[in-house]
Amino acid sequence: MSEIKRVETGPRMSQAVVHNGIVYLAGQVGKPGESVTEQTREVLAQVDRLLAECGSDKTRILTAQVWIADMADFAEMNAVWDAWVPAGHTPARATGESKLATPDYKVEVIVVAAQN
C-alpha cells in the first residue's frame, strides 16, 4: 500500500495531500474583504508555500481550478495569475464563477501538482 501524506490536517480537511508523487491542494483563499488582486496574491503565495512543503513548485502544477465570486473580476485575477505562472509551465486550467464560503471571499484556487 502506498503512503498518503497529509499536511496541515484539521478536523474537517487537510491543506494538502500527497499520494503516488501527486500533490493535491485544498481550495486556497485570501484574507476576507481584501481586493481581488490582494486575495489572488495571497492565494498564490499559499500555493507556493504548500507546494514547497510537499516537494513541488508552480512549474509542476498539472491542473488548476480558479473560482471567482464575480466574473467581472476575471481580468483583475488574471493579471496577478499571469505575472505568477512561469512561461512555458502553464497548467490546464478552468475558471468559473461561484458563491464562495462567505461573500468576503472573492477568489479560491485549487491545484494538483506533480512532486519534483
C-alpha positions in Angstrom: 0.0 0.0 0.0 1.5 3.4 -1.0 1.9 6.1 1.7 -0.5 9.0 2.0 1.0 12.2 3.5 -1.4 14.9 4.9 -0.2 18.4 5.5 -1.8 20.9 7.9 -4.5 18.4 8.8 -7.5 19.7 10.7 -10.8 18.2 11.9 -12.5 18.9 8.5 -9.7 18.8 5.9 -6.0 18.8 5.1 -4.5 21.7 3.2 -2.5 19.3 1.1 -2.4 15.5 0.5 0.4 13.7 -1.3 0.0 10.3 -2.9 2.0 8.5 -5.5 4.0 11.6 -6.4 0.9 13.8 -6.8 0.2 16.8 -4.6 -3.5 17.8 -4.1 -4.2 21.1 -2.5 -7.4 22.1 -0.8 -9.1 25.3 -2.1 -6.9 28.3 -1.0 -8.5 31.6 -0.2 -7.0 35.0 0.9 -8.0 37.4 3.6 -11.7 38.1 3.6 -12.7 41.5 2.4 -9.4 42.3 0.5 -9.5 43.2 -3.2 -9.4 40.5 -5.9 -5.8 41.5 -6.6 -4.7 41.1 -3.0 -6.7 37.9 -2.4 -5.2 36.4 -5.6 -1.7 37.3 -4.5 -2.3 35.8 -1.0 -3.8 32.6 -2.5 -0.9 32.1 -4.9 1.6 32.7 -2.1 -0.1 30.0 -0.1 0.0 27.7 -3.1 3.8 28.3 -3.4 4.3 27.6 0.3 2.2 24.4 0.4 3.8 23.0 -2.8 7.3 23.7 -1.4 6.4 21.9 1.8 5.2 18.9 -0.3 8.3 18.8 -2.6 6.9 20.6 -5.6 6.6 24.0 -7.1 4.5 26.0 -9.5 6.3 24.7 -12.6 4.9 21.3 -11.7 1.2 22.2 -11.5 -0.8 19.9 -13.6 -4.3 21.4 -13.2 -5.8 24.5 -11.6 -9.4 25.4 -10.8 -10.0 29.0 -10.2 -13.3 30.1 -8.6 -14.2 33.8 -8.5 -17.3 35.3 -6.9 -17.9 37.6 -9.9 -16.7 37.0 -13.5 -16.4 40.8 -13.8 -13.2 40.3 -11.8 -11.8 37.8 -14.3 -9.2 40.3 -15.8 -8.1 41.5 -12.4 -7.5 38.0 -11.2 -5.7 37.0 -14.5 -3.3 40.0 -14.2 -2.0 38.5 -11.0 -2.1 34.9 -12.2 -0.3 35.8 -15.5 2.6 37.5 -13.6 2.9 34.5 -11.3 2.7 31.5 -13.6 6.1 30.7 -15.3 6.1 31.0 -19.1 6.1 27.5 -20.6 4.7 25.9 -17.4 1.1 27.0 -17.6 -1.2 24.2 -16.3 -4.5 23.0 -17.6 -6.9 25.5 -16.0 -10.6 26.2 -15.6 -12.1 29.3 -14.2 -15.7 29.6 -13.0 -18.0 31.9 -11.1 -19.3 30.6 -7.8 -20.6 31.7 -4.5 -17.7 31.1 -2.1 -17.8 30.2 1.6 -18.6 33.8 2.5 -19.3 36.9 0.4 -15.9 38.3 1.7 -14.0 35.7 -0.3 -13.5 36.7 -4.0 -11.1 34.1 -5.2 -10.4 30.4 -4.5 -7.8 28.3 -6.2 -7.4 24.5 -6.2 -4.3 22.9 -7.7 -2.9 19.4 -8.4 0.8 19.2 -9.0 3.5 16.6 -9.5 6.3 16.3 -7.0 9.8 17.3 -8.1 
